[in-house]
């Protein structure tokens, strides 16, 4: 492989990554809109934001959907960050609790 | 809203979240397969895994795609985790460097 061929290959890969990332950003915002609806229901019913049993279900769902090459541990760490950010958003919308 | 209606609404929302999460897991694995191709090219050419300029491009791409409600700061933190996990994967496949 020449340097020019390598650069060409990297450019193609990076275009694919940028497209995937834009789809991921759209999905994350779609997820956060659903989380906001959950927050509204919970606020209306004075239910707690944090429900450990439901979070276990979320992790079980992503682990069963994960076919690799990302490891179960890595996908869990990524979703821990996602869930943490969404919980913060939900609390902010519910009035800083 | 009665408690039963609230539970029904939460159930619907959670079904949507589980479906979004499965699509996200698929996208993350698709992304990691592209990262592996990048790793193979770089290993072949003895190029460095970490390229700060390219990471700036990745962040610029996600920020410009982000229409909210997730904040730019939150989406960046989520992608920092994703990119960190993918870098680890790329290094592992390139022989632990």
N, CA and C atoms of all chains as a GROMACS GRO file, in nm:
protein
  582
    1UNK      N    1   0.084  -0.121   0.000
    1UNK     CA    2   0.000   0.000   0.000
    1UNK      C    3   0.088   0.126   0.000
    2UNK      N    4   0.061   0.217  -0.096
    2UNK     CA    5   0.137   0.343  -0.096
    2UNK      C    6   0.074   0.441   0.004
    3UNK      N    7   0.147   0.548   0.032
    3UNK     CA    8   0.095   0.649   0.124
    3UNK      C    9  -0.032   0.712   0.069
    4UNK      N   10  -0.036   0.736  -0.063
    4UNK     CA   11  -0.156   0.793  -0.124
    4UNK      C   12  -0.276   0.700  -0.111
    5UNK      N   13  -0.252   0.570  -0.130
    5UNK     CA   14  -0.361   0.473  -0.115
    5UNK      C   15  -0.410   0.469   0.030
    6UNK      N   16  -0.315   0.478   0.123
    6UNK     CA   17  -0.352   0.477   0.265
    6UNK      C   18  -0.438   0.600   0.298
    7UNK      N   19  -0.396   0.715   0.248
    7UNK     CA   20  -0.472   0.838   0.274
    7UNK      C   21  -0.612   0.832   0.214
    8UNK      N   22  -0.620   0.776   0.094
    8UNK     CA   23  -0.749   0.757   0.027
    8UNK      C   24  -0.839   0.666   0.112
    9UNK      N   25  -0.783   0.554   0.158
    9UNK     CA   26  -0.861   0.458   0.239
    9UNK      C   27  -0.908   0.522   0.369
   10UNK      N   28  -0.820   0.599   0.433
   10UNK     CA   29  -0.856   0.667   0.558
   10UNK      C   30  -0.968   0.768   0.534
   11UNK      N   31  -0.959   0.839   0.421
   11UNK     CA   32  -1.062   0.938   0.387
   11UNK      C   33  -1.199   0.874   0.371
   12UNK      N   34  -1.203   0.758   0.303
   12UNK     CA   35  -1.331   0.686   0.286
   12UNK      C   36  -1.386   0.645   0.422
   13UNK      N   37  -1.299   0.585   0.506
   13UNK     CA   38  -1.342   0.540   0.640
   13UNK      C   39  -1.395   0.657   0.721
   14UNK      N   40  -1.326   0.770   0.713
   14UNK     CA   41  -1.367   0.885   0.794
   14UNK      C   42  -1.500   0.943   0.750
   15UNK      N   43  -1.526   0.938   0.619
   15UNK     CA   44  -1.658   0.980   0.570
   15UNK      C   45  -1.767   0.890   0.627
   16UNK      N   46  -1.738   0.758   0.633
   16UNK     CA   47  -1.836   0.663   0.690
   16UNK      C   48  -1.859   0.693   0.838
   17UNK      N   49  -1.750   0.720   0.911
   17UNK     CA   50  -1.762   0.749   1.054
   17UNK      C   51  -1.844   0.876   1.076
   18UNK      N   52  -1.818   0.979   0.998
   18UNK     CA   53  -1.895   1.104   1.014
   18UNK      C   54  -2.044   1.080   0.992
   19UNK      N   55  -2.077   0.997   0.892
   19UNK     CA   56  -2.218   0.968   0.864
   19UNK      C   57  -2.280   0.889   0.980
   20UNK      N   58  -2.206   0.790   1.031
   20UNK     CA   59  -2.255   0.712   1.146
   20UNK      C   60  -2.276   0.803   1.267
   21UNK      N   61  -2.180   0.893   1.290
   21UNK     CA   62  -2.190   0.982   1.407
   21UNK      C   63  -2.312   1.073   1.398
   22UNK      N   64  -2.342   1.121   1.277
   22UNK     CA   65  -2.460   1.207   1.264
   22UNK      C   66  -2.588   1.129   1.293
   23UNK      N   67  -2.590   1.001   1.250
   23UNK     CA   68  -2.708   0.918   1.281
   23UNK      C   69  -2.715   0.894   1.432
   24UNK      N   70  -2.599   0.878   1.495
   24UNK     CA   71  -2.597   0.854   1.640
   24UNK      C   72  -2.644   0.977   1.717
   25UNK      N   73  -2.603   1.096   1.672
   25UNK     CA   74  -2.648   1.220   1.737
   25UNK      C   75  -2.801   1.231   1.726
   26UNK      N   76  -2.855   1.198   1.607
   26UNK     CA   77  -3.000   1.204   1.589
   26UNK      C   78  -3.070   1.105   1.683
   27UNK      N   79  -3.016   0.985   1.695
   27UNK     CA   80  -3.075   0.883   1.784
   27UNK      C   81  -3.068   0.924   1.930
   28UNK      N   82  -2.954   0.984   1.968
   28UNK     CA   83  -2.939   1.028   2.107
   28UNK      C   84  -3.041   1.137   2.140
   29UNK      N   85  -3.066   1.227   2.045
   29UNK     CA   86  -3.167   1.331   2.070
   29UNK      C   87  -3.308   1.273   2.071
   30UNK      N   88  -3.331   1.173   1.985
   30UNK     CA   89  -3.461   1.103   1.986
   30UNK      C   90  -3.481   1.037   2.123
   31UNK      N   91  -3.375   0.973   2.173
   31UNK     CA   92  -3.381   0.908   2.305
   31UNK      C   93  -3.408   1.012   2.414
   32UNK      N   94  -3.344   1.126   2.404
   32UNK     CA   95  -3.362   1.225   2.510
   32UNK      C   96  -3.503   1.285   2.508
   33UNK      N   97  -3.565   1.290   2.389
   33UNK     CA   98  -3.704   1.338   2.385
   33UNK      C   99  -3.798   1.239   2.453
   34UNK      N  100  -3.770   1.110   2.438
   34UNK     CA  101  -3.852   1.009   2.509
   34UNK      C  102  -3.827   1.020   2.660
   35UNK      N  103  -3.702   1.043   2.697
   35UNK     CA  104  -3.667   1.059   2.839
   35UNK      C  105  -3.742   1.180   2.898
   36UNK      N  106  -3.755   1.286   2.818
   36UNK     CA  107  -3.829   1.404   2.864
   36UNK      C  108  -3.977   1.371   2.889
   37UNK      N  109  -4.033   1.287   2.800
   37UNK     CA  110  -4.173   1.246   2.820
   37UNK      C  111  -4.185   1.165   2.949
   38UNK      N  112  -4.086   1.078   2.974
   38UNK     CA  113  -4.086   1.001   3.099
   38UNK      C  114  -4.077   1.096   3.218
   39UNK      N  115  -3.990   1.196   3.206
   39UNK     CA  116  -3.973   1.294   3.314
   39UNK      C  117  -4.103   1.367   3.344
   40UNK      N  118  -4.179   1.400   3.238
   40UNK     CA  119  -4.306   1.472   3.256
   40UNK      C  120  -4.407   1.384   3.330
   41UNK      N  121  -4.414   1.256   3.292
   41UNK     CA  122  -4.506   1.163   3.359
   41UNK      C  123  -4.467   1.148   3.506
   42UNK      N  124  -4.336   1.132   3.530
   42UNK     CA  125  -4.288   1.112   3.667
   42UNK      C  126  -4.313   1.236   3.754
   43UNK      N  127  -4.291   1.355   3.694
   43UNK     CA  128  -4.313   1.479   3.769
   43UNK      C  129  -4.460   1.490   3.807
   44UNK      N  130  -4.547   1.455   3.710
   44UNK     CA  131  -4.691   1.460   3.731
   44UNK      C  132  -4.735   1.368   3.844
   45UNK      N  133  -4.667   1.253   3.856
   45UNK     CA  134  -4.706   1.152   3.955
   45UNK      C  135  -4.614   1.151   4.077
   46UNK      N  136  -4.520   1.249   4.083
   46UNK     CA  137  -4.422   1.253   4.193
   46UNK      C  138  -4.347   1.121   4.208
   47UNK      N  139  -4.307   1.064   4.094
   47UNK     CA  140  -4.228   0.939   4.096
   47UNK      C  141  -4.079   0.975   4.094
   48UNK      N  142  -3.992   0.887   4.147
   48UNK     CA  143  -3.849   0.917   4.148
   48UNK      C  144  -3.786   0.907   4.008
   49UNK      N  145  -3.686   0.993   3.980
   49UNK     CA  146  -3.614   0.987   3.852
   49UNK      C  147  -3.531   0.859   3.844
   50UNK      N  148  -3.462   0.830   3.953
   50UNK     CA  149  -3.368   0.718   3.951
   50UNK      C  150  -3.437   0.589   3.991
   51UNK      N  151  -3.438   0.492   3.898
   51UNK     CA  152  -3.498   0.362   3.926
   51UNK      C  153  -3.399   0.253   3.889
   52UNK      N  154  -3.325   0.204   3.988
   52UNK     CA  155  -3.218   0.106   3.958
   52UNK      C  156  -3.268  -0.017   3.883
   53UNK      N  157  -3.389  -0.062   3.912
   53UNK     CA  158  -3.439  -0.184   3.846
   53UNK      C  159  -3.458  -0.160   3.696
   54UNK      N  160  -3.508  -0.042   3.661
   54UNK     CA  161  -3.525  -0.008   3.520
   54UNK      C  162  -3.388   0.002   3.452
   55UNK      N  163  -3.290   0.057   3.521
   55UNK     CA  164  -3.156   0.068   3.460
   55UNK      C  165  -3.098  -0.070   3.433
   56UNK      N  166  -3.124  -0.165   3.522
   56UNK     CA  167  -3.080  -0.304   3.498
   56UNK      C  168  -3.140  -0.357   3.367
   57UNK      N  169  -3.269  -0.323   3.345
   57UNK     CA  170  -3.335  -0.367   3.221
   57UNK      C  171  -3.268  -0.306   3.099
   58UNK      N  172  -3.230  -0.177   3.110
   58UNK     CA  173  -3.165  -0.108   2.998
   58UNK      C  174  -3.033  -0.179   2.966
   59UNK      N  175  -2.956  -0.210   3.068
   59UNK     CA  176  -2.827  -0.277   3.045
   59UNK      C  177  -2.847  -0.418   2.988
   60UNK      N  178  -2.948  -0.490   3.038
   60UNK     CA  179  -2.976  -0.624   2.986
   60UNK      C  180  -3.011  -0.616   2.837
   61UNK      N  181  -3.089  -0.514   2.800
   61UNK     CA  182  -3.130  -0.495   2.660
   61UNK      C  183  -3.009  -0.469   2.570
   62UNK      N  184  -2.919  -0.378   2.613
   62UNK     CA  185  -2.805  -0.346   2.526
   62UNK      C  186  -2.707  -0.464   2.518
   63UNK      N  187  -2.689  -0.536   2.629
   63UNK     CA  188  -2.598  -0.652   2.625
   63UNK      C  189  -2.651  -0.757   2.528
   64UNK      N  190  -2.783  -0.781   2.532
   64UNK     CA  191  -2.837  -0.886   2.446
   64UNK      C  192  -2.834  -0.842   2.299
   65UNK      N  193  -2.836  -0.709   2.274
   65UNK     CA  194  -2.830  -0.660   2.136
   65UNK      C  195  -2.686  -0.654   2.084
   66UNK      N  196  -2.589  -0.661   2.174
   66UNK     CA  197  -2.450  -0.640   2.134
   66UNK      C  198  -2.384  -0.765   2.073
   67UNK      N  199  -2.356  -0.758   1.944
   67UNK     CA  200  -2.294  -0.871   1.875
   67UNK      C  201  -2.144  -0.848   1.850
   68UNK      N  202  -2.087  -0.739   1.904
   68UNK     CA  203  -1.946  -0.710   1.886
   68UNK      C  204  -1.917  -0.641   1.755
   69UNK      N  205  -1.794  -0.596   1.728
   69UNK     CA  206  -1.672  -0.625   1.804
   69UNK      C  207  -1.655  -0.549   1.936
   70UNK      N  208  -1.745  -0.456   1.969
   70UNK     CA  209  -1.731  -0.387   2.097
   70UNK      C  210  -1.760  -0.486   2.210
   71UNK      N  211  -1.678  -0.484   2.314
   71UNK     CA  212  -1.699  -0.576   2.426
   71UNK      C  213  -1.819  -0.533   2.509
   72UNK      N  214  -1.877  -0.628   2.584
   72UNK     CA  215  -1.989  -0.595   2.672
   72UNK      C  216  -1.950  -0.487   2.773
   73UNK      N  217  -1.826  -0.493   2.823
   73UNK     CA  218  -1.780  -0.396   2.923
   73UNK      C  219  -1.774  -0.255   2.860
   74UNK      N  220  -1.721  -0.248   2.738
   74UNK     CA  221  -1.708  -0.117   2.673
   74UNK      C  222  -1.845  -0.058   2.640
   75UNK      N  223  -1.937  -0.142   2.591
   75UNK     CA  224  -2.070  -0.091   2.555
   75UNK      C  225  -2.143  -0.046   2.682
   76UNK      N  226  -2.119  -0.116   2.792
   76UNK     CA  227  -2.181  -0.075   2.918
   76UNK      C  228  -2.127   0.062   2.964
   77UNK      N  229  -1.995   0.080   2.952
   77UNK     CA  230  -1.937   0.209   2.992
   77UNK      C  231  -1.992   0.324   2.907
   78UNK      N  232  -2.009   0.299   2.777
   78UNK     CA  233  -2.065   0.402   2.689
   78UNK      C  234  -2.207   0.437   2.734
   79UNK      N  235  -2.288   0.334   2.762
   79UNK     CA  236  -2.426   0.361   2.802
   79UNK      C  237  -2.436   0.419   2.943
   80UNK      N  238  -2.340   0.390   3.029
   80UNK     CA  239  -2.339   0.456   3.160
   80UNK      C  240  -2.329   0.607   3.142
   81UNK      N  241  -2.243   0.649   3.049
   81UNK     CA  242  -2.227   0.792   3.021
   81UNK      C  243  -2.357   0.849   2.962
   82UNK      N  244  -2.415   0.778   2.864
   82UNK     CA  245  -2.540   0.824   2.801
   82UNK      C  246  -2.651   0.839   2.906
   83UNK      N  247  -2.668   0.736   2.988
   83UNK     CA  248  -2.776   0.736   3.088
   83UNK      C  249  -2.753   0.846   3.191
   84UNK      N  250  -2.627   0.866   3.229
   84UNK     CA  251  -2.595   0.970   3.325
   84UNK      C  252  -2.631   1.109   3.269
   85UNK      N  253  -2.598   1.133   3.142
   85UNK     CA  254  -2.630   1.261   3.081
   85UNK      C  255  -2.782   1.280   3.070
   86UNK      N  256  -2.854   1.172   3.040
   86UNK     CA  257  -3.000   1.182   3.024
   86UNK      C  258  -3.067   1.204   3.160
   87UNK      N  259  -3.010   1.145   3.265
   87UNK     CA  260  -3.066   1.164   3.399
   87UNK      C  261  -3.050   1.310   3.441
   88UNK      N  262  -2.935   1.367   3.408
   88UNK     CA  263  -2.911   1.509   3.437
   88UNK      C  264  -3.013   1.596   3.364
   89UNK      N  265  -3.036   1.565   3.235
   89UNK     CA  266  -3.134   1.639   3.155
   89UNK      C  267  -3.274   1.627   3.216
   90UNK      N  268  -3.310   1.504   3.256
   90UNK     CA  269  -3.443   1.480   3.313
   90UNK      C  270  -3.460   1.559   3.443
   91UNK      N  271  -3.355   1.561   3.526
   91UNK     CA  272  -3.361   1.634   3.653
   91UNK      C  273  -3.372   1.785   3.628
   92UNK      N  274  -3.298   1.834   3.528
   92UNK     CA  275  -3.302   1.977   3.496
   92UNK      C  276  -3.443   2.017   3.454
   93UNK      N  277  -3.504   1.936   3.367
   93UNK     CA  278  -3.639   1.967   3.319
   93UNK      C  279  -3.743   1.955   3.430
   94UNK      N  280  -3.712   1.873   3.533
   94UNK     CA  281  -3.808   1.854   3.642
   94UNK      C  282  -3.786   1.957   3.754
   95UNK      N  283  -3.696   2.052   3.729
   95UNK     CA  284  -3.681   2.161   3.824
   95UNK      C  285  -3.562   2.149   3.917
   96UNK      N  286  -3.455   2.092   3.863
   96UNK     CA  287  -3.329   2.092   3.937
   96UNK      C  288  -3.319   1.991   4.050
   97UNK      N  289  -3.415   1.895   4.054
   97UNK     CA  290  -3.407   1.796   4.162
   97UNK      C  291  -3.307   1.686   4.131
   98UNK      N  292  -5.410   1.238   3.558
   98UNK     CA  293  -5.355   1.109   3.517
   98UNK      C  294  -5.359   1.010   3.634
   99UNK      N  295  -5.416   0.891   3.610
   99UNK     CA  296  -5.418   0.789   3.716
   99UNK      C  297  -5.285   0.715   3.717
  100UNK      N  298  -5.262   0.639   3.824
  100UNK     CA  299  -5.138   0.561   3.834
  100UNK      C  300  -5.128   0.460   3.720
  101UNK      N  301  -5.242   0.397   3.687
  101UNK     CA  302  -5.242   0.300   3.577
  101UNK      C  303  -5.207   0.366   3.444
  102UNK      N  304  -5.260   0.485   3.420
  102UNK     CA  305  -5.228   0.558   3.296
  102UNK      C  306  -5.080   0.594   3.292
  103UNK      N  307  -5.027   0.636   3.408
  103UNK     CA  308  -4.884   0.671   3.415
  103UNK      C  309  -4.798   0.548   3.383
  104UNK      N  310  -4.834   0.434   3.442
  104UNK     CA  311  -4.757   0.311   3.418
  104UNK      C  312  -4.763   0.270   3.271
  105UNK      N  313  -4.882   0.285   3.213
  105UNK     CA  314  -4.901   0.254   3.070
  105UNK      C  315  -4.811   0.346   2.985
  106UNK      N  316  -4.812   0.476   3.015
  106UNK     CA  317  -4.732   0.574   2.939
  106UNK      C  318  -4.582   0.543   2.954
  107UNK      N  319  -4.540   0.509   3.076
  107UNK     CA  320  -4.398   0.476   3.098
  107UNK      C  321  -4.360   0.351   3.020
  108UNK      N  322  -4.451   0.253   3.017
  108UNK     CA  323  -4.424   0.128   2.943
  108UNK      C  324  -4.402   0.154   2.795
  109UNK      N  325  -4.485   0.242   2.737
  109UNK     CA  326  -4.471   0.276   2.595
  109UNK      C  327  -4.337   0.345   2.571
  110UNK      N  328  -4.305   0.443   2.657
  110UNK     CA  329  -4.178   0.515   2.644
  110UNK      C  330  -4.059   0.421   2.654
  111UNK      N  331  -4.066   0.328   2.747
  111UNK     CA  332  -3.953   0.236   2.768
  111UNK      C  333  -3.934   0.141   2.652
  112UNK      N  334  -4.044   0.102   2.589
  112UNK     CA  335  -4.034   0.020   2.468
  112UNK      C  336  -3.962   0.097   2.357
  113UNK      N  337  -3.994   0.227   2.346
  113UNK     CA  338  -3.927   0.311   2.245
  113UNK      C  339  -3.778   0.324   2.276
  114UNK      N  340  -3.745   0.344   2.404
  114UNK     CA  341  -3.604   0.357   2.443
  114UNK      C  342  -3.527   0.228   2.413
  115UNK      N  343  -3.587   0.114   2.445
  115UNK     CA  344  -3.518  -0.012   2.419
  115UNK      C  345  -3.490  -0.030   2.270
  116UNK      N  346  -3.586   0.011   2.186
  116UNK     CA  347  -3.567   0.000   2.040
  116UNK      C  348  -3.456   0.095   1.993
  117UNK      N  349  -3.456   0.218   2.047
  117UNK     CA  350  -3.351   0.315   2.011
  117UNK      C  351  -3.214   0.262   2.055
  118UNK      N  352  -3.208   0.206   2.176
  118UNK     CA  353  -3.080   0.155   2.227
  118UNK      C  354  -3.025   0.042   2.141
  119UNK      N  355  -3.114  -0.045   2.093
  119UNK     CA  356  -3.066  -0.155   2.008
  119UNK      C  357  -3.010  -0.100   1.877
  120UNK      N  358  -3.076   0.006   1.824
  120UNK     CA  359  -3.022   0.068   1.701
  120UNK      C  360  -2.888   0.135   1.731
  121UNK      N  361  -2.875   0.191   1.850
  121UNK     CA  362  -2.750   0.258   1.886
  121UNK      C  363  -2.636   0.157   1.902
  122UNK      N  364  -2.666   0.042   1.963
  122UNK     CA  365  -2.565  -0.063   1.978
  122UNK      C  366  -2.517  -0.109   1.839
  123UNK      N  367  -2.613  -0.126   1.746
  123UNK     CA  368  -2.576  -0.167   1.610
  123UNK      C  369  -2.486  -0.062   1.544
  124UNK      N  370  -2.521   0.067   1.561
  124UNK     CA  371  -2.441   0.174   1.502
  124UNK      C  372  -2.301   0.181   1.564
  125UNK      N  373  -2.294   0.161   1.696
  125UNK     CA  374  -2.164   0.165   1.763
  125UNK      C  375  -2.075   0.052   1.712
  126UNK      N  376  -2.133  -0.065   1.688
  126UNK     CA  377  -2.052  -0.175   1.635
  126UNK      C  378  -2.014  -0.151   1.490
  127UNK      N  379  -2.105  -0.089   1.415
  127UNK     CA  380  -2.073  -0.052   1.276
  127UNK      C  381  -1.955   0.047   1.278
  128UNK      N  382  -1.961   0.144   1.369
  128UNK     CA  383  -1.853   0.242   1.382
  128UNK      C  384  -1.722   0.174   1.418
  129UNK      N  385  -1.730   0.077   1.509
  129UNK     CA  386  -1.605   0.013   1.554
  129UNK      C  387  -1.544  -0.073   1.443
  130UNK      N  388  -1.629  -0.127   1.354
  130UNK     CA  389  -1.574  -0.203   1.241
  130UNK      C  390  -1.498  -0.110   1.145
  131UNK      N  391  -1.548   0.012   1.128
  131UNK     CA  392  -1.476   0.109   1.044
  131UNK      C  393  -1.344   0.148   1.113
  132UNK      N  394  -1.352   0.167   1.246
  132UNK     CA  395  -1.231   0.201   1.322
  132UNK      C  396  -1.126   0.089   1.308
  133UNK      N  397  -1.171  -0.035   1.304
  133UNK     CA  398  -1.078  -0.147   1.286
  133UNK      C  399  -1.010  -0.140   1.148
  134UNK      N  400  -1.088  -0.100   1.047
  134UNK     CA  401  -1.029  -0.086   0.913
  134UNK      C  402  -0.924   0.025   0.915
  135UNK      N  403  -0.955   0.135   0.986
  135UNK     CA  404  -0.858   0.244   0.999
  135UNK      C  405  -0.733   0.194   1.070
  136UNK      N  406  -0.754   0.114   1.176
  136UNK     CA  407  -0.641   0.060   1.251
  136UNK      C  408  -0.552  -0.026   1.164
  137UNK      N  409  -0.614  -0.104   1.075
  137UNK     CA  410  -0.537  -0.193   0.986
  137UNK      C  411  -0.451  -0.111   0.889
  138UNK      N  412  -0.511  -0.004   0.834
  138UNK     CA  413  -0.436   0.083   0.742
  138UNK      C  414  -0.319   0.149   0.816
  139UNK      N  415  -0.348   0.200   0.936
  139UNK     CA  416  -0.245   0.268   1.013
  139UNK      C  417  -0.132   0.174   1.053
  140UNK      N  418  -0.168   0.051   1.091
  140UNK     CA  419  -0.066  -0.048   1.131
  140UNK      C  420   0.024  -0.078   1.011
  141UNK      N  421  -0.041  -0.092   0.895
  141UNK     CA  422   0.030  -0.121   0.770
  141UNK      C  423   0.130  -0.012   0.736
  142UNK      N  424   0.092   0.113   0.767
  142UNK     CA  425   0.175   0.228   0.729
  142UNK      C  426   0.254   0.285   0.848
  143UNK      N  427   0.245   0.217   0.964
  143UNK     CA  428   0.309   0.267   1.087
  143UNK      C  429   0.269   0.412   1.119
  144UNK      N  430   0.140   0.439   1.104
  144UNK     CA  431   0.087   0.572   1.139
  144UNK      C  432   0.039   0.570   1.285
  145UNK      N  433   0.039   0.686   1.352
  145UNK     CA  434  -0.007   0.688   1.493
  145UNK      C  435  -0.158   0.670   1.506
  146UNK      N  436  -0.203   0.602   1.615
  146UNK     CA  437  -0.346   0.584   1.642
  146UNK      C  438  -0.410   0.718   1.676
  147UNK      N  439  -0.342   0.792   1.761
  147UNK     CA  440  -0.401   0.916   1.812
  147UNK      C  441  -0.367   1.034   1.722
  148UNK      N  442  -0.472   1.096   1.666
  148UNK     CA  443  -0.452   1.212   1.580
  148UNK      C  444  -0.545   1.323   1.627
  149UNK      N  445  -0.493   1.415   1.708
  149UNK     CA  446  -0.578   1.519   1.767
  149UNK      C  447  -0.656   1.601   1.664
  150UNK      N  448  -0.594   1.627   1.548
  150UNK     CA  449  -0.663   1.709   1.447
  150UNK      C  450  -0.788   1.638   1.394
  151UNK      N  451  -0.775   1.506   1.373
  151UNK     CA  452  -0.891   1.429   1.327
  151UNK      C  453  -1.000   1.427   1.435
  152UNK      N  454  -0.960   1.418   1.562
  152UNK     CA  455  -1.061   1.418   1.668
  152UNK      C  456  -1.136   1.551   1.672
  153UNK      N  457  -1.065   1.661   1.646
  153UNK     CA  458  -1.133   1.791   1.638
  153UNK      C  459  -1.241   1.789   1.529
  154UNK      N  460  -1.209   1.724   1.415
  154UNK     CA  461  -1.306   1.714   1.306
  154UNK      C  462  -1.429   1.634   1.350
  155UNK      N  463  -1.405   1.526   1.426
  155UNK     CA  464  -1.515   1.442   1.474
  155UNK      C  465  -1.607   1.525   1.564
  156UNK      N  466  -1.548   1.602   1.654
  156UNK     CA  467  -1.630   1.684   1.744
  156UNK      C  468  -1.704   1.794   1.667
  157UNK      N  469  -1.638   1.854   1.569
  157UNK     CA  470  -1.703   1.958   1.488
  157UNK      C  471  -1.824   1.898   1.415
  158UNK      N  472  -1.808   1.775   1.364
  158UNK     CA  473  -1.917   1.708   1.292
  158UNK      C  474  -2.037   1.681   1.383
  159UNK      N  475  -2.011   1.628   1.504
  159UNK     CA  476  -2.124   1.597   1.593
  159UNK      C  477  -2.191   1.725   1.644
  160UNK      N  478  -2.112   1.829   1.670
  160UNK     CA  479  -2.173   1.954   1.718
  160UNK      C  480  -2.264   2.013   1.611
  161UNK      N  481  -2.219   2.009   1.485
  161UNK     CA  482  -2.300   2.069   1.379
  161UNK      C  483  -2.425   1.985   1.352
  162UNK      N  484  -2.418   1.854   1.384
  162UNK     CA  485  -2.536   1.767   1.364
  162UNK      C  486  -2.633   1.776   1.481
  163UNK      N  487  -2.588   1.830   1.593
  163UNK     CA  488  -2.669   1.828   1.715
  163UNK      C  489  -2.774   1.939   1.719
  164UNK      N  490  -2.900   1.900   1.709
  164UNK     CA  491  -3.010   1.998   1.712
  164UNK      C  492  -3.081   2.000   1.848
  165UNK      N  493  -3.029   1.928   1.947
  165UNK     CA  494  -3.090   1.926   2.080
  165UNK      C  495  -3.206   1.830   2.088
  166UNK      N  496  -3.264   1.804   2.206
  166UNK     CA  497  -3.246   1.879   2.331
  166UNK      C  498  -3.116   1.852   2.406
  167UNK      N  499  -3.034   1.756   2.362
  167UNK     CA  500  -2.908   1.733   2.433
  167UNK      C  501  -2.816   1.854   2.408
  168UNK      N  502  -2.750   1.900   2.515
  168UNK     CA  503  -2.660   2.016   2.500
  168UNK      C  504  -2.532   1.974   2.428
  169UNK      N  505  -2.464   2.074   2.370
  169UNK     CA  506  -2.337   2.046   2.303
  169UNK      C  507  -2.236   1.984   2.400
  170UNK      N  508  -2.237   2.031   2.525
  170UNK     CA  509  -2.141   1.979   2.625
  170UNK      C  510  -2.170   1.832   2.654
  171UNK      N  511  -2.300   1.800   2.669
  171UNK     CA  512  -2.336   1.660   2.701
  171UNK      C  513  -2.304   1.568   2.584
  172UNK      N  514  -2.333   1.611   2.461
  172UNK     CA  515  -2.307   1.524   2.345
  172UNK      C  516  -2.155   1.504   2.329
  173UNK      N  517  -2.079   1.608   2.362
  173UNK     CA  518  -1.934   1.594   2.355
  173UNK      C  519  -1.883   1.493   2.458
  174UNK      N  520  -1.937   1.500   2.580
  174UNK     CA  521  -1.893   1.404   2.683
  174UNK      C  522  -1.927   1.261   2.644
  175UNK      N  523  -2.045   1.242   2.582
  175UNK     CA  524  -2.083   1.107   2.537
  175UNK      C  525  -1.985   1.058   2.431
  176UNK      N  526  -1.952   1.144   2.335
  176UNK     CA  527  -1.859   1.103   2.228
  176UNK      C  528  -1.716   1.088   2.278
  177UNK      N  529  -1.678   1.162   2.382
  177UNK     CA  530  -1.544   1.140   2.441
  177UNK      C  531  -1.533   0.996   2.491
  178UNK      N  532  -1.640   0.948   2.553
  178UNK     CA  533  -1.641   0.809   2.602
  178UNK      C  534  -1.636   0.711   2.484
  179UNK      N  535  -1.718   0.736   2.382
  179UNK     CA  536  -1.722   0.648   2.264
  179UNK      C  537  -1.583   0.641   2.199
  180UNK      N  538  -1.523   0.759   2.176
  180UNK     CA  539  -1.394   0.766   2.107
  180UNK      C  540  -1.285   0.700   2.191
  181UNK      N  541  -1.291   0.718   2.323
  181UNK     CA  542  -1.194   0.657   2.412
  181UNK      C  543  -1.202   0.504   2.404
  182UNK      N  544  -1.325   0.451   2.404
  182UNK     CA  545  -1.341   0.304   2.395
  182UNK      C  546  -1.292   0.252   2.260
  183UNK      N  547  -1.317   0.328   2.153
  183UNK     CA  548  -1.277   0.283   2.019
  183UNK      C  549  -1.124   0.289   2.003
  184UNK      N  550  -1.063   0.389   2.068
  184UNK     CA  551  -0.917   0.400   2.062
  184UNK      C  552  -0.854   0.279   2.132
  185UNK      N  553  -0.913   0.240   2.245
  185UNK     CA  554  -0.865   0.122   2.317
  185UNK      C  555  -0.876  -0.002   2.229
  186UNK      N  556  -0.992  -0.015   2.162
  186UNK     CA  557  -1.014  -0.128   2.072
  186UNK      C  558  -0.911  -0.129   1.959
  187UNK      N  559  -0.887  -0.010   1.901
  187UNK     CA  560  -0.792   0.002   1.789
  187UNK      C  561  -0.652  -0.037   1.834
  188UNK      N  562  -0.614   0.008   1.954
  188UNK     CA  563  -0.481  -0.025   2.006
  188UNK      C  564  -0.468  -0.174   2.032
  189UNK      N  565  -0.575  -0.234   2.088
  189UNK     CA  566  -0.572  -0.378   2.117
  189UNK      C  567  -0.552  -0.458   1.988
  190UNK      N  568  -0.626  -0.421   1.883
  190UNK     CA  569  -0.614  -0.492   1.755
  190UNK      C  570  -0.479  -0.469   1.689
  191UNK      N  571  -0.414  -0.356   1.723
  191UNK     CA  572  -0.286  -0.326   1.662
  191UNK      C  573  -0.171  -0.384   1.744
  192UNK      N  574  -0.208  -0.461   1.846
  192UNK     CA  575  -0.104  -0.533   1.920
  192UNK      C  576  -0.065  -0.470   2.051
  193UNK      N  577  -0.163  -0.410   2.117
  193UNK     CA  578  -0.142  -0.363   2.253
  193UNK      C  579  -0.064  -0.235   2.267
  194UNK      N  580  -0.046  -0.161   2.155
  194UNK     CA  581   0.030  -0.035   2.166
  194UNK      C  582  -0.058   0.078   2.216
   0.00000   0.00000   0.00000
